[in-house]
């Protein structure tokens, strides 16, 4: 059983929207912060957003703030990333991962999904 | 331009040791814990080191981490061809209120 499975990726035109999902299983989802990281072709890993275990707080990378929204539904063990006003530079494989550590000073990401690809192109 | 600076590439022969550096500042490495990840494009990234020098279960002791002031190092001994991948350091940045990754280092086992 794979603990995290992303879905919802695809091809979208610039200015369009997509909603990614990350289904969790095999652990107590509501106890963990969650985050999204992306990997664009030929580039390094880029952190996208993070959300507290109870959804009470979120942080975003400057490159996506105001366009992307991270959220979660603990009753469905699912993490989401709503991506609006997409740009070509958002083309990447998007990974979700669990966040461990009691504060941001201690954070690390220990369980990762296999990713879902997003292509923004006309 | 990444906030955390890593060498673009390192290489060594099988069985040898390699180190990968990660340099930052007081707003990130200097005041927060660092973690290291291995990534093969198209696959899930993998946690190698957390809290500067701790290994998750299942990670062999060939992998080690250290931190001093605003810099950190990942060490890999007994290199194997299967270690070829991209390696990233990461930590929270207090000034940016954001998580930051290094630019990544491509390891080649010759």
Contacts between the chains, C-beta under 8 A, distances in Angstrom:
chain1	res1	chain2	res2	distance
A	35	B	99	7.3
A	37	B	45	7.3
A	37	B	101	7.9
A	39	B	39	7.2
A	39	B	41	6.6
A	44	B	2	7.1
A	44	B	86	7.3
A	44	B	88	6.6
A	44	B	101	6.3
A	44	B	102	7.5
A	44	B	103	5.1
A	44	B	104	3.9
A	45	B	37	7.2
A	45	B	39	6.3
A	45	B	45	6.7
A	45	B	88	5.3
A	45	B	90	7.8
A	45	B	101	4.8
A	45	B	104	6.7
A	46	B	101	6.8
A	47	B	90	7.4
A	47	B	98	6.7
A	47	B	99	4.1
A	47	B	100	6.8
A	47	B	101	6.1
A	50	B	99	6.6
A	59	B	97	6.0
A	59	B	98	6.2
A	59	B	99	7.7
A	60	B	98	7.6
A	61	B	98	5.8
A	62	B	96	7.6
A	62	B	98	7.2
A	93	B	41	8.0
A	93	B	42	7.3
A	95	B	44	6.6
A	95	B	45	6.6
A	97	B	45	7.5
A	100	B	50	7.3
A	101	B	33	7.5
A	101	B	50	8.0
A	101	B	51	7.9
A	104	B	32	7.3
A	104	B	92	4.3
A	104	B	99	8.0
A	105	B	31	7.1
A	105	B	32	4.5
A	105	B	33	6.2
A	105	B	92	6.2
A	106	B	32	7.8
A	106	B	33	5.3
A	106	B	51	6.5
A	107	B	33	7.8
A	107	B	35	7.9
A	107	B	92	5.8
A	107	B	99	7.0
A	108	B	33	7.3
A	108	B	35	3.9
A	108	B	47	6.4
A	108	B	50	4.0
A	108	B	51	7.1
A	108	B	90	7.7
A	109	B	35	7.2
A	109	B	37	7.4
A	109	B	45	7.7
A	109	B	47	6.4
A	109	B	90	7.8
A	110	B	47	4.8
A	110	B	50	7.1
A	110	B	56	6.2
A	112	B	44	4.2
A	112	B	45	5.2
A	112	B	46	7.1
A	112	B	47	7.8
A	113	B	44	6.2
A	114	B	43	7.0
A	114	B	44	5.0
A	115	B	42	7.8
A	115	B	44	6.7
